[in-house]
Amino acid sequence: MPVRVDAALDDLAIPALDNPRETSSQLHTHLRRLINDGAIAPGTELNQADLARRFNVSRIPMREAFRMLQQEGLIDVQLNQRAVVRALDAGEVDQLYGVRISLEALGARITAGRLTDTEVAEAKECLRRMRRTKRAADMTEWVTAHRRFHTLCTARAGAPLAGIILSYSERTERYVRFGQQAHADAFAVAEAEHEQILGSLVAGEADTAGALMARHLAHTATTVLADLDDGFEALTVAESLQMCAGGSV
């Protein structure tokens, strides 16, 4: 049974829309963040006209924002301008992370030995931010720092690869959050993996960097899948991991 938007969004913040030319993009970013943060729960029913009134915008940019959310697989849109936030799904985890493993392992290999001193310093600061926000239980800021860290790990990936990597990274964010919230020890494991990945990148060890990135992402995927559907056979993740790292997590 869908959760009605009227109750689900009453206490949510109105987005800051400061550029008329970017209204659709800003609406999309705001709604995506609410979905990924869990503020709009899976199963919540969204209505274009209702949200347009709440956010004081026309239906045209809201329709475009819905289109982008649908393209990312975050909502299912129906013919009556209503949509439902998609449930967390084991099959989707397998597909998203299978592709992400292949792409980010490649991005890490390309980047190994080619980070600038400024990028290395920023990556280290991202790790410090993740530790601080973890202690403060600020998951939103942790996700922001985590996203930036992974972007730096594939910094030498150019267009269109960089954009594709970012797209899959953003589409898996709510699964990252789900896994971290369900497992208190996940932060410590991820922190150690991040340190190892960065070390191999700085040392210029392309094979190691690619394999570590693949295993890190596969570890996140298997952690999430164990909670969503413990009996699910993640064939895509397994084959991507075999291809990029030669074996198990």
Buried (B, 14 or more C-beta within 10 A) or exposed (E): EBBEBEEBBEEEEEBEBEEEEEBBBBBBBBBBBBBBBEBBEBEBBBBBEBBBEBBEBEBEBBBBBBBBBBEBEBBEBEEEBBBBBBEBBBEBBBBBBBBBBBBBBBBBBBBBBEBEEEBBEBBBEBBEBBBEBBEEEBBEBBBBBBBBBBBBBBBBBEEEBBEBBBBBBBBBBBBBBBBBEEBEEBBEBBBEBBEBBBEBBBEEBBEBBBBBBBBBBBBBBBBBBBBBBEEBEBEBBBEBBEEBBEEEB
